[in-house]
Amino acid sequence: MAIITGIVAFYTDPASFANTSEFWGIIYVNISVVLIIFYIMSVLFLWYIEKNITTPIESISEITDDYTNDDDNIENSEKNNF
């Protein structure tokens, strides 16, 4: 996306700018804005994945761990009683 923005800015009419440094400054600003939007969207996507996928999987893992530990405790108590 940043490359496309740079190409579009490059093919705009450079005669409308006072000098080349202003022209390249606008290109860098366009690229920066696109990258910032991309990074914000990436962070929001990762937050969504963590909330809806990772957290439930961790919850299931804790539940199964508790179940297996309880099962081991039951077996140990039965062995001690006999």
C-alpha positions in Angstrom: 0.0 0.0 0.0 2.8 2.4 0.8 4.4 1.7 -2.6 1.2 2.4 -4.4 0.8 5.7 -2.5 4.4 6.6 -3.3 3.8 5.9 -7.0 0.6 8.0 -7.1 2.4 10.8 -5.4 5.3 10.5 -7.8 3.1 10.8 -10.8 1.2 13.9 -9.6 2.2 17.2 -11.3 5.5 18.2 -9.8 5.2 21.6 -11.4 2.6 22.5 -8.8 5.2 22.3 -6.0 7.6 25.1 -5.3 10.6 22.8 -5.1 11.6 19.1 -5.1 12.0 18.9 -1.4 8.4 19.9 -0.9 7.4 17.3 -3.5 9.4 14.5 -1.7 8.1 15.6 1.6 4.5 15.0 0.5 5.5 11.6 -0.8 7.0 10.7 2.6 4.0 12.0 4.4 1.7 9.9 2.2 3.8 6.8 2.8 3.9 7.4 6.5 0.1 7.8 6.8 -0.5 4.6 5.0 2.0 2.7 7.1 0.5 4.1 10.3 -3.0 3.0 9.2 -1.5 -0.5 8.4 0.1 -0.8 11.8 -3.0 0.3 13.6 -5.1 -2.2 11.7 -2.5 -4.9 12.4 -2.7 -4.2 16.2 -6.5 -4.3 16.2 -6.5 -7.6 14.3 -4.0 -9.1 16.7 -6.2 -7.9 19.6 -9.2 -9.5 18.0 -7.4 -12.8 17.6 -6.2 -12.8 21.2 -9.7 -12.0 22.5 -11.6 -14.5 20.4 -9.1 -17.4 19.8 -6.2 -17.3 22.2 -8.0 -16.6 25.4 -10.6 -19.4 25.0 -7.9 -21.9 24.1 -6.0 -20.9 27.3 -9.2 -21.3 29.2 -9.8 -24.8 27.8 -6.2 -25.7 28.6 -6.5 -24.6 32.2 -9.8 -26.6 32.6 -8.2 -29.8 31.2 -5.1 -29.3 33.4 -7.4 -29.0 36.5 -9.2 -32.1 35.4 -6.1 -34.2 35.0 -4.7 -33.0 38.3 -8.0 -33.9 40.1 -7.9 -37.3 38.4 -4.4 -37.9 39.7 -5.4 -36.9 43.2 -8.3 -39.3 43.2 -6.0 -42.2 42.1 -3.4 -41.3 44.8 -6.1 -41.2 47.5 -7.5 -44.5 46.4 -4.0 -46.1 46.6 -3.4 -44.8 50.1 -6.8 -46.2 51.3 -6.0 -49.7 50.3 
